[in-house]
């Protein structure tokens, strides 16, 4: 009897209710694709196609202003391995990122904790710390050029008042990269502070009360047991954004040092800009850009895996 019923159902096909459900599912799928189509078009047009074009140009000897070019395969990448300027810029970018990222994240977290713990003047302090993010970086770089001036700058004047001879911050190969990292940290702390404040606001207050009942009396214990574990996803996001912003440093180098002195502040984006728009070697600059994107992706994946494991472990 069951076999006959199954054969009859196969012969008759799906029930009307099942057919209506299938039609509704297909209708929802079409609507979903229609809604996603503009975003997909923009991603393909503005991200995927330009990236593909950069990869193609990196395998040519194309120079800006010339009509003809030839495919040279991986010759540009082979030349990069022996390019002293590129290797210096790669090293300087790595040093800059290694200094700016942890300091900006830790200081941003510290400022956020201080503001969250002090209700009076919270809006004022938030505005003050966020001003570097909202300010025009080129204008602020000019201000730092005055502050760090070796003769008339206030920084060296303060050092001289206490008997210390201040260096030529932006003109010495020993201090220029450190000076740029200080500016980078100053610029990033406010943005990281806002992100951490959002994460702190999302933590339920009941968790702190429960931790206090369980014996977490001091502020450090409440931070270690409640705040830090709950800020895990926020910390992961802030670190990722900080790494991306640090690797993309360009405006301060262009305004203050132009890669000098003696290439001590040469960074990847400045080298790419020089090769592509000053020397007009678009193919070679495209190969640098591909390396730049590859390094950025690898750094993001590595830090995501490391931090994500720590978050889950915590």
N, C-alpha and C positions, 0 to 999 in steps of 0.2 A: 504494500500500500504506500509506504514512504517513497519507494522508488518511482511509483507511478506519479505521486505528487511532485517529486523533483523534476521528472520529465515534463510534466504539465507546466511547471513554472518556467522551465527553460524554453518551452515552446511559446508560451504566452509572453515572455520577455519581462522586463522590470515592471513593477507595480506603478500605478499613477503617482503615488506618493514619492517613490524613489525617483521617478522621472522629474518630478517637480523639484526635488532636492538637488538633483544633478544640474538642472537648468539654473537654479538659484546660485549654486556654487560656481558655475561657469560665468554667470552674470557678475558675481562678486570679483572673480578673477579678472574679467575684462575691465571692470571699474578700477581695480587696484593697479593694473598696468597703465591705464589712462592717467591715473593720478601720479604714478611714478615716472611717466614718460618725460615730463619736463626736467626733472632732476637727473634722470639717466642721460638725457640729451646734453645737459650742461656738463656733467661729469665726463662724458665721452669727448665733447668739444673742447672743454677748457683744461682737462687733466690728461686723459689718455692719449688723445691725438698729439698735443704738444710734446708729451713725454716720448711718444713714438718718433716724432720728428727729430727730437734731440738725439735719440739713439741712432737714427739713420744718419744725421749730419756728423755724428762722432766718428763715423767710418768713412768720411770723405775729407778732402783737402779744401773744402769750400772756404773762400775768403769773401767778406762782405764787399759788394761793389763789382764783383767779377761774375760774368754769366756762366762760364764753364767751370766744372769741377769734376774730379775723378774719385771713384771709390778706392780707398787705400786699405780697407780691411781694419786690422787692429794696429796699424802703424802708429796712430796717434796715442794709443794706450801704451805701446812699447816706448814711445818717446817720453811719456810721462814718468816712467820708471827712472829715467836718468835726468829729469828736469829738476835742477836744484831749487828753483823758485817754487815749483809745485810741492816738493817735499817739505820745504820750510813752511809754506802756508798750511800744509796738512798738520805739521807738528804744532804750529802756533794755534791753530783752531782747536786741536785736541787739548792743549794746555789751557786755553781760554775756557773751553767748555768744562774741563775738570775742576776749575776754580770757581767759575760763576755758578754752575748748577747747584752744588751742595750748599754753598753759602747763601744763595738767594732763597733756596727752599727752607733752610733752617731759620734764617732771619725772618722770612715771611711767616713761618709758623710761630716764631717767638712773638712777633708784633701782633699777630692775630690773637694769641693767647692773652697778651697784655690788654688789648682793647676789649676782648670779650669779658675779661675779669674786672674791668673798670667801667661801670655804667655812665659815669659823669664824663661828658665831653667825648663820647664815643663817636658821634658823627663828625666832630671836628678832626679827631685824630685819623679817622678813616679817610677823610678828604685830604689831609696833609700828606699821608703816606701814599695816596693814590695819585697825587699831582705829577710825579715823574712819568707815570704811564700816560696820562692825558696830555702832557706837554710835548711840544714839537722837539724831537730828538736832536735835530740839527741845531736849533737855537740853544738847547741845553748843552750841547757839545761845545758851542762857542763859550758858554759860561765856564765850563770846565777848563777850556783853554786858558782863560784868564786866571781861574783859581790855581791852576798848576803851573803858571808861568814861573820860570826860574828866578826872575828878578823882581817883578812887581806883583806876583801872585800871593794871596793871603796865606796859603798853605806853607810856603817857604818862610814867609814873614813870621808865622807862629813858631815854626821850628827854630828860626834864628833867635827868637826871644828866649828860648830855653837852652840856647847854646849848641844847637844842632845845625849843621850846614845841609840845607835841603838840596836834593839832586835836581837835575833837569828832567822832570818827570816824563815829558813827552818827547824829549830830544835825545835821550840816552837809550842805547840798545839794552841796557840792563834793567831799566825801569818802565819802559814804554808799555810793555804787555801787561805788567801789573797795574799800571794806571788805567788801561782800557778795561781790565777786569773789575776794578773798583767802580768805574762808570757803569759797566754792565750789571753789577750787583745792585747798585743804586737804582737802576732803571727797573729791575725785575722784582724787587722786594714788594712793592706796592701791589702789583698784579697778583703775586702769589698770596699776599695777605688777604685779598678779597676772596680768592678761592678757598683758602683755609677758613675764613670767617663763615662762608656758606656751609662748609662741612661741619664746623662747630655748632652752628645754629640747628643743623639737622639731628644732632645727638639728643635723644630723649633725656630730660632732666631726671626721670625716675631712675635711670641707671646710676647716676651719681649718689642718689639717696640709698639705693640698694648696696652700692659699694661701701658707703659709710657705715651702713648697718653691719656689713661683713668685716669691718675693721679697717677699711682704708680711710684713715683720718687725715693724713697729710695731702697737700696738693700734688706732690710727686707721685704718691701711690694712686691717687685718682687719675692722674694723667697716664700713668703706666698701665693701669688696669682697665680704664674706660676710654679716655680720650684718644690715645694712640691707636688702639685696635679699631675703634670706630672711624678713625680718619684714614684707614688704610686705602680705600679706593680714591679718596681725595688726594692723598700723597702720591699715589701712582700717577694720577692725571697731572698734578702740578709738576712732578719730576719730568714727565714726558714733554710737557709744554716748555719747561725750562731748558731742556736739552735742545729742542728744536730752535728756540729763540737764540740760544748761545751759539749754535753752529751757524746760524744765519746772520751773524754779526757783520755789518757792512757800513752803516751810516757813520758811526763814530770813527771808524778807520778812514773813511773817505774824507770826513770833515777835519780830523785832527792830525793824522799822520801820513795818509796815503801810502801805507805799507812800510814807511821808514821808521827810524834810520837803519840803513843796511838790511832792509827786509825783516827787521825785528818784529814788526807788527803786521806782516803780510799774512792775510787769512784767505780762506778758500774763495769766498765770494768776491773779494777784491781782486784776486788773481784771475778768476773767471771773467770779471768785468774788464780787466786790462787786456786780456788776450782777445776777447770778443769785440770790444767797442773801441779800443785804442789801437791795437795791432791788427784788428779786423780778421783774425784767424778764427772764424766761426766754427769750423770743424774741430780744431784743437780745443777750443773753449767748450764745445759740446761734449767732448770726451771727459774733460774735467767735471762738467756738470753731471754726467752719468756716474762718475766716481763719487761725487758729492752726494748724490741721491742714494747710492748704494751704502755709503758710510752711514748716512742718516737712518736708513731703514734698519741696518744691522744694529745700530745703537738703540733704536727704539725697541726692537725685538728683544735684545739682550736685557735691557733694563726692565721691560715689561715682564719677562719671565722671572727675573730675580726678585723684583718687588712683589709680583703677584704671588710667588711662593711664600715670601715673608708674610704677606697679608693673610694668606690661608693658614699659615703656621700659627700666626698670632691669634 
